[in-house]
Amino acid sequence: MEVAVKPVDCVAIVSGGLDSVTLLHYLVQSKKAKPYVISFQYGQKHVRELQCAEINATELGCPYSQIDLTGLGALFDSSALVSGEREIPHIETVMGDPQPPTYVPNRNMLFLSIAAAFAENKGVGTIYYGAQRHDIYGYWDTTQQFLERLNSVYALNRKSRITIEAPFVTFSKTDTLKLGLSLGVDYAKTWSCYAGGDKACGVCPTCAERLTAFKEAGIPDPLPYRAS
């Protein structure tokens, strides 16, 4: 049975990972929002995440578009998430690093600027993305300061003002997970591992954060992991 697609009142950037999928369920279930879901294909090794984004959007009755940015791959080849020449780092090598090898140059600025154009074209004024507080390592474009300053820029729009919201920007991964569990999110339908493959590596930065969150929540992660 097909789920009826609803008219939209916001745009949500959903990668297919734990944070953004939780955000999508939060918007639909708690805020009663009707988001248009967009994802970005930018040559990431963990392309499996995009399948999860589409699955969750479809199950929640949200229209979905995947935006192809693979032509911009040359802008991102310094990142281990994209470059075939750079290995995904082990969590131990990025502890406390404010800009680890998995950083994709200006990624969120690019994604949000495209989302802003998309939202303005759709006639909606709010964009959501799943930025969260990184406890082990960090990215400058997931911070509260970044969010506030970007909103100051979009406030300059004279007719169609766009507001970017990140409800989890001060949350730890565990905070986000616990919220998602209360909403009944099926985390088997999410993907976090930067390395890609059929099984999660368990040692990259995002796997480490995810596993720590599930441990702190007191439940097993439903994703399969490679044997150590």
N, C-alpha and C positions, 0 to 999 in steps of 0.2 A: 504494500500500500504506500503510495507516494505522499509525502508531507507537503501540504500547501505552502507555497512561498509567500511570505508576508511583505507588505509594503515597508520600506525602510525609513528609519529616522536617525541613523548614525552610520558611521563606517568603523569597522573593527579590523585591525591588522592581526592576523592569526597565522603563526608560523607552523603550528602543529605540535609545538612543545607543551610541556606541563603548564607553564605560566599563561600562555596565550589561549590555550584551550579552556583553562579555568576561567580566564577573563570572559570568554565567549559565553560560557554557561552562566556566569554571574550576571552578565548583561541581560541575557534572555530570561533567566529565572528570577533574579532578585530585583533588577531594575525594570523588568518588563519592556526592555528595549527591543527594537527590531533592526538589528545591524545588517549592513551589507558587508560581507566578509571578503577581504582580499589577502592574498599571499604573494610572495615574491620568489621567483626562481632566478637566482643570481649565480648559479654554478656551484652551490654548496655541496659538499660531499654527502651530507646527511639529507639528501633530497627526499628520503622516505617521509620526512616530517610533513611534506606537502600533501601526501595522501591522507595523513591524519587530519590535517586542517579541513580538507574537503569533506571527509567522512563526518566530522563533527558539525560542520556548517549544514550539510544536507540533513542530518538527523534532527537538527533544531529548526529546520525549515527556513534557513537563511540563504539568500542568493549569494553566490560565490564566484569570484574571478581570480585566476592566477595570472599575475603580471610577469612577463618574461623579460628579465634584465640580463640574460646571459651574454648579450652583446657588450655589456659593460665589464666583462670579466677581467680585462686588462687593468681596470682600476683597483681590483681586489686581489691581484696575484701575490701581494705581500702577505696575505692572510693564510694561515694553515687551514682555515675552513674551506678555502677555494683552491689554493695552489697544490698541484700534484707533486711539487718538489719539496714541500714543507710538511713534515709529519705533525699530526695532532699531538700536542704536548700531554705529558702525564701531569696529573693534578699537583704532584709534589714540586714541579718546576715552575708553577705559576702562583704559588702561595704569596699573597700580598702584592702581586703585580698589578698596577693600575691600568696597564695596557698590554695584556699577554699576546702571544702569537696568534691566538684565535680571534683577535680584534679585526673586524672588517672596516677599512677606512671609510668613515663618514656614513656608515650604512643606515643608521636610524634617521639621520638628516635626509638622506635620499628617499628612504621609504616614506617618511612622513610628508615630505614635500609632494611626492606623487599622490599619496593618500589625500592631501589637502586639495589638490587639483581635482581628484576623483570625487571627493565630497562636495566641492563647490559645484561641479558639473551635475551631481545628483540632487542638488538643492538642499543638502543637509549641513548642519553647522558643527557637528561634534565628531571627533576621531578618537578612538580608544586604541592604546597599545599596551602590551603586557610587561613593561619595564618593572623590575623588582630589584631589591637591594641585594647585591652580591656580597656574601659574607667572607668569601675566601679570596676572591680576585675582583677586578672591577672594570667597568667600561664607563667612560665619561658621558656617553649618550644614553645612559639609562638612569641618570641622576635627576633629583628634584630640581637642581639648578638648571640643567639643560631644558627640562620641561617648562619651567617658568620663563626662561629667556626666549624659547621658541614661541611660546604663546604671546609674548610681547611683540614678536615680529608679525604673527598672523593677525594680531589686533589692528594692524595698519590697514588691513583690507577695508576699503571704504564702503562696500556694499554687502559683501557676503563674508561676514566675520567667521573664522574657523577657530574652534577651541580644541586643543588636544588634551585628553585626560588619560592618566595612568593610575588607576585606583590602587595598584599594588606597589607603587614606587617606593614605599617605606617598608614593604613586607619582606621577610625572609622567605626562602623557598618553602620552609616548613609551614609558615603562616598561610601561604598560597595553597599548599597541598591540603591543609586542614579545612580551609574554606571549600575547596573543590570536593572533598570527601563529604562535607555536609550537604553539598548540592547533588551528590550522586554521580559525579564525573567518573567515567570509565577510563582509567589511566592506561589501560591496555591499548587504547586508541589514541595514544600520544607517542611522540618520539623525541628524545633529547640528545642521544649520543652524537657527538660531532664526527665520529669516524665513519658512520654509515654502516652498511652491512646488514645481515639478517639478525644478528644479535648485538646488543649494546656492549661496548668494550669494558665498561665498569671503572675505567681509570682516567678518562679525560675529564677536564674541569666540570662540564655540565653533568656527566654521569656521577661524579663525586658529590656534587650538590644535590642531585636528585636522590641518590642512595642515602645520603645523610638525612634528607627530609623524610623519607619513608621510615628510616630507623627511628627518628625522633617522634614520628606519628604512631609508631608501634605496629606498623603493618608491612607486609612484604610488597615489594614493587612487582607488579604483574608482568613487566617486560622480561624477555629472556636475556641473560647475560652470558658472555663467553666464560668458559672455565678459567679460573686463575692459574 
